[in-house]
């Protein structure tokens, strides 16, 4: 009975010691075995590990890629347009021994504070070397790569690898929005005025060229019309001269008919003249004057008496 009373607690104590000497590291972790604060063993592969109970302790760190959001900060680009930048970083603990030596018992929380400091410094340095248009553009991959590379070099001293840095948002400070919008509006209005002025200048050039072309075309058309009209008048005069030379009496008769037609149109003014006037030569009786006979035509019958001169139309 006494042996059982003694052995049972001993077995329990031994079992507890055995269990406390065993620890498990899964695939998402890395572990350090510490003895009085000093590193005695490193477990980077998943599996079972052993330690000395009561003397050694195990500290585990996440081996996955972690995310760290950075509080918005103000940066001043080259063109002095202040911007509020919001960013985040992806990192992982690459060297647990160096990480433990750098942060001690502070662990991940202390390391993230240092990461914030590093990234803020790198953001101000890189974004301050370019203009705000580059920061606000959609093509910011080169800037993010520069920030990541410069922060990665400094973070290696902590045993941390900076995997990626991303700019989430780049905005103007609230107090500068109105002034910035007014300046942007003024710039756009100036550009619009310049475009309108250039458009008006081009329109005036085109209009002047068109007017000049119109004048040239009309002048040339009038010149050609005058030439054609002169040629036609010359031909008409030639035809009249030829007709007059062929039969002067018939030509006189024809011209008299044209004069009668022009003077006796409806709406003409009243004409009063003597019936004995030469104007009515071809209205007289046959005995007084015979109208010329047309070539190849029968002689016309003489009227009984000459008509009286019309008083009006």
C-alpha positions as CSV (number, residue, x, y, z in Angstrom):
1,X,0.0,0.0,0.0
2,X,2.8,2.4,0.9
3,X,4.6,1.5,-2.4
4,X,1.5,2.3,-4.4
5,X,1.0,5.6,-2.6
6,X,4.6,6.5,-3.4
7,X,4.8,5.3,-7.0
8,X,1.5,6.9,-8.2
9,X,2.6,10.5,-7.6
10,X,6.0,9.7,-9.0
11,X,4.5,8.3,-12.2
12,X,2.2,11.4,-12.5
13,X,5.2,13.7,-12.0
14,X,7.3,11.8,-14.5
15,X,4.4,11.8,-17.0
16,X,4.0,15.5,-16.5
17,X,7.7,16.1,-17.0
18,X,7.7,14.0,-20.1
19,X,4.8,15.8,-21.6
20,X,6.2,19.2,-20.7
21,X,9.4,18.3,-22.5
22,X,7.7,17.7,-25.8
23,X,6.4,20.4,-28.1
24,X,5.0,20.4,-31.6
25,X,5.8,22.7,-34.5
26,X,3.3,22.7,-37.4
27,X,4.0,23.9,-40.9
28,X,2.8,27.4,-40.3
29,X,5.3,28.1,-37.5
30,X,9.0,28.4,-36.6
31,X,10.1,27.8,-33.0
32,X,13.1,28.8,-30.7
33,X,14.1,26.9,-27.7
34,X,15.3,29.3,-25.1
35,X,17.3,28.6,-21.9
36,X,17.5,31.6,-19.5
37,X,16.8,33.9,-22.4
38,X,19.5,32.4,-24.6
39,X,18.7,30.5,-27.9
40,X,19.6,26.9,-27.6
41,X,17.8,25.4,-30.5
42,X,15.9,26.4,-33.7
43,X,13.0,24.5,-35.2
44,X,12.2,25.7,-38.7
45,X,10.7,22.4,-39.9
46,X,7.3,21.0,-38.8
47,X,7.4,18.1,-36.3
48,X,8.0,17.1,-32.7
49,X,10.7,18.8,-30.6
50,X,12.1,18.3,-27.1
51,X,13.2,20.7,-24.3
52,X,14.3,20.5,-20.8
53,X,11.2,21.0,-18.5
54,X,11.3,23.9,-16.1
55,X,14.6,25.2,-17.6
56,X,13.9,25.7,-21.3
57,X,11.0,27.4,-22.9
58,X,9.7,27.4,-26.5
59,X,8.8,30.6,-28.4
60,X,6.9,30.2,-31.6
61,X,6.6,32.7,-34.5
62,X,4.2,32.7,-37.4
63,X,6.0,31.6,-40.6
64,X,3.2,32.9,-43.0
65,X,3.1,36.1,-44.9
66,X,1.6,38.8,-42.6
67,X,-0.1,42.1,-43.4
68,X,0.6,45.4,-41.8
69,X,-1.6,48.5,-42.5
70,X,0.2,51.8,-42.2
71,X,-1.7,54.8,-40.8
72,X,-2.2,57.6,-43.4
73,X,0.7,60.0,-43.6
74,X,1.3,63.3,-45.4
75,X,4.0,63.6,-48.0
76,X,5.2,66.5,-50.0
77,X,6.1,65.7,-53.7
78,X,8.4,67.8,-55.8
79,X,5.7,70.2,-56.9
80,X,4.8,71.0,-53.2
81,X,1.2,69.7,-53.5
82,X,0.8,67.9,-50.2
83,X,-0.8,64.5,-50.3
84,X,-2.2,62.1,-47.8
85,X,-1.0,58.5,-48.6
86,X,-2.5,55.3,-47.2
87,X,-0.4,52.1,-47.7
88,X,0.0,48.6,-46.4
89,X,2.9,46.1,-46.4
90,X,3.2,42.3,-46.7
91,X,6.0,40.8,-44.7
92,X,7.3,37.5,-43.1
93,X,9.8,36.5,-40.5
94,X,12.6,35.2,-42.6
95,X,15.3,34.7,-39.8
96,X,13.8,33.8,-36.4
97,X,17.2,34.0,-34.7
98,X,17.9,37.5,-35.9
99,X,14.3,38.5,-35.3
100,X,14.6,37.4,-31.6
101,X,17.8,39.2,-31.2
102,X,16.4,42.4,-32.6
103,X,13.1,42.6,-30.8
104,X,13.7,40.4,-27.8
105,X,10.6,39.6,-25.8
106,X,8.7,42.3,-27.5
107,X,7.8,40.0,-30.3
108,X,5.7,40.8,-33.3
109,X,4.1,43.9,-31.8
110,X,7.5,45.6,-31.4
111,X,8.6,44.5,-34.8
112,X,5.5,46.0,-36.4
113,X,6.2,49.3,-34.8
114,X,9.7,49.3,-36.3
115,X,8.2,48.2,-39.7
116,X,5.9,51.2,-39.5
117,X,8.8,53.5,-38.9
118,X,10.8,52.1,-41.8
119,X,7.9,52.3,-44.2
120,X,7.0,55.8,-43.2
121,X,10.5,56.9,-43.8
122,X,10.8,55.2,-47.2
123,X,7.4,56.5,-48.3
124,X,8.4,60.1,-47.6
125,X,11.8,59.6,-49.3
126,X,10.5,58.0,-52.5
127,X,7.3,59.9,-52.9
128,X,9.1,63.2,-52.2
129,X,11.4,62.6,-55.2
130,X,8.6,62.7,-57.8
131,X,5.7,65.0,-58.7
132,X,2.2,64.5,-57.5
133,X,1.0,63.7,-61.0
134,X,3.2,60.6,-60.9
135,X,1.8,59.6,-57.5
136,X,-1.8,60.1,-58.6
137,X,-1.4,58.3,-61.9
138,X,-2.6,54.7,-62.3
139,X,0.9,53.6,-63.2
140,X,2.5,53.5,-59.8
141,X,4.1,50.1,-59.9
142,X,7.6,51.5,-60.2
143,X,7.1,53.7,-57.1
144,X,5.9,50.8,-55.0
145,X,8.8,48.6,-56.1
146,X,11.3,51.4,-55.1
147,X,9.6,51.7,-51.7
148,X,9.7,47.9,-51.2
149,X,13.3,47.5,-52.2
150,X,14.5,50.4,-49.9
151,X,12.5,49.1,-47.0
152,X,13.6,45.5,-47.5
153,X,17.2,46.4,-47.1
154,X,16.6,48.1,-43.7
155,X,14.2,45.4,-42.5
156,X,16.7,42.6,-43.0
157,X,18.4,43.8,-39.8
158,X,15.2,42.7,-38.0
159,X,15.2,39.3,-39.6
160,X,12.1,40.4,-41.6
161,X,11.5,40.2,-45.4
162,X,9.3,42.8,-46.9
163,X,7.4,40.9,-49.5
164,X,5.3,43.8,-51.0
165,X,4.3,47.4,-50.4
166,X,1.1,48.8,-51.9
167,X,-0.4,52.4,-52.1
168,X,-4.0,52.1,-51.3
169,X,-5.1,55.7,-51.6
170,X,-3.5,59.1,-52.4
171,X,-5.7,62.1,-51.6
172,X,-5.3,65.8,-51.0
173,X,-5.6,67.0,-47.4
174,X,-9.0,68.3,-46.5
175,X,-7.8,71.8,-45.9
176,X,-6.2,72.0,-49.3
177,X,-9.0,70.6,-51.4
178,X,-10.8,73.9,-52.1
179,X,-7.6,75.7,-53.0
180,X,-6.4,72.8,-55.1
181,X,-9.7,72.5,-57.0
182,X,-9.7,76.2,-57.6
183,X,-6.2,76.0,-59.0
184,X,-7.1,73.0,-61.2
185,X,-10.2,74.8,-62.4
186,X,-8.1,77.9,-63.3
187,X,-5.6,75.8,-65.1
188,X,-8.3,74.0,-67.1
189,X,-10.0,77.3,-67.9
190,X,-6.6,78.7,-69.1
191,X,-6.1,75.7,-71.3
192,X,-9.6,76.0,-72.7
193,X,-9.0,79.6,-73.4
194,X,-5.8,78.8,-75.2
195,X,-7.5,76.1,-77.3
196,X,-10.4,78.5,-78.1
197,X,-7.9,81.2,-79.2
198,X,-6.0,78.7,-81.4
199,X,-9.3,77.5,-82.8
200,X,-10.4,81.0,-83.6
201,X,-7.1,81.8,-85.2
202,X,-7.3,78.7,-87.4
203,X,-10.9,79.5,-88.3
204,X,-9.9,83.0,-89.3
205,X,-7.1,81.6,-91.5
206,X,-9.5,79.1,-93.1
207,X,-12.2,81.8,-93.6
208,X,-9.7,84.2,-95.1
209,X,-8.4,81.6,-97.4
210,X,-12.0,80.6,-98.4
211,X,-12.9,84.3,-99.0
212,X,-9.8,84.7,-101.2
213,X,-10.6,81.5,-103.1
214,X,-14.2,82.8,-103.6
215,X,-12.9,86.1,-104.9
216,X,-10.5,84.4,-107.3
217,X,-13.1,82.0,-108.6
218,X,-15.8,84.7,-109.0
219,X,-13.2,87.0,-110.7
220,X,-12.1,84.3,-113.1
221,X,-15.8,83.4,-113.8
222,X,-16.6,87.0,-114.6
223,X,-13.6,87.3,-116.8
224,X,-14.5,84.2,-118.7
225,X,-18.2,85.4,-118.9
226,X,-17.0,88.8,-120.3
227,X,-14.9,87.0,-122.8
228,X,-17.7,84.7,-123.8
229,X,-20.2,87.7,-123.9
230,X,-17.7,89.7,-126.0
231,X,-17.3,86.8,-128.4
232,X,-21.1,86.4,-128.6
233,X,-21.6,90.1,-129.2
234,X,-18.9,90.0,-131.9
235,X,-20.6,87.0,-133.6
236,X,-24.0,88.7,-133.3
237,X,-22.7,91.9,-134.8
238,X,-21.1,89.8,-137.6
239,X,-24.3,88.0,-138.3
240,X,-26.2,91.3,-138.4
241,X,-23.6,92.9,-140.6
242,X,-23.7,89.8,-142.9
243,X,-27.6,89.9,-143.0
244,X,-27.6,93.6,-143.8
245,X,-25.0,93.2,-146.5
246,X,-27.1,90.3,-148.0
247,X,-30.4,92.2,-148.2
248,X,-30.5,95.8,-146.7
249,X,-34.2,96.2,-147.3
250,X,-35.2,93.0,-145.5
251,X,-32.9,93.9,-142.7
252,X,-34.6,97.3,-142.4
253,X,-38.0,95.5,-142.3
254,X,-36.8,93.1,-139.6
255,X,-35.4,95.8,-137.4
256,X,-38.7,97.8,-137.8
257,X,-40.7,94.7,-136.6
258,X,-38.4,94.4,-133.6
259,X,-39.0,98.1,-132.8
260,X,-42.8,97.6,-133.1
261,X,-42.6,94.6,-130.7
262,X,-40.5,96.5,-128.2
263,X,-42.7,99.6,-128.2
264,X,-46.1,98.0,-128.2
265,X,-45.7,95.7,-125.1
266,X,-48.2,95.9,-122.4
267,X,-47.4,98.4,-119.7
268,X,-45.3,100.7,-121.9
269,X,-45.8,104.5,-121.7
270,X,-48.3,106.2,-124.1
271,X,-46.7,107.2,-127.4
272,X,-48.2,110.1,-129.5
273,X,-46.7,110.7,-133.0
274,X,-47.8,111.6,-136.5
275,X,-49.0,108.8,-138.8
276,X,-46.7,110.2,-141.4
277,X,-43.7,109.4,-139.2
278,X,-41.0,107.1,-140.6
279,X,-41.7,104.8,-137.7
280,X,-44.9,103.6,-139.4
281,X,-43.4,103.2,-142.8
282,X,-44.5,99.5,-143.0
283,X,-48.1,100.3,-141.8
284,X,-48.8,102.5,-144.9
285,X,-50.9,101.4,-147.9
286,X,-49.4,99.4,-150.7
287,X,-49.6,102.4,-152.9
288,X,-47.6,104.4,-150.5
289,X,-45.0,101.8,-149.8
290,X,-44.7,98.2,-150.5
291,X,-43.2,96.0,-147.9
292,X,-40.2,94.0,-149.0
293,X,-40.9,90.6,-150.2
294,X,-39.3,87.7,-148.4
295,X,-37.1,85.6,-150.6
296,X,-39.1,82.6,-151.9
297,X,-42.4,83.8,-150.4
298,X,-45.6,85.0,-152.2
299,X,-46.3,88.7,-152.3
300,X,-48.6,89.7,-149.4
301,X,-52.1,91.1,-150.2
302,X,-52.3,94.9,-149.7
303,X,-54.6,96.1,-147.0
304,X,-57.7,98.2,-147.9
305,X,-56.4,101.1,-145.9
306,X,-53.5,101.9,-143.5
307,X,-54.5,101.6,-139.9
308,X,-54.5,104.7,-137.8
309,X,-51.6,105.2,-135.4
310,X,-52.4,103.8,-132.0
311,X,-52.9,106.4,-129.2
312,X,-51.9,104.0,-126.5
313,X,-51.6,100.4,-125.6
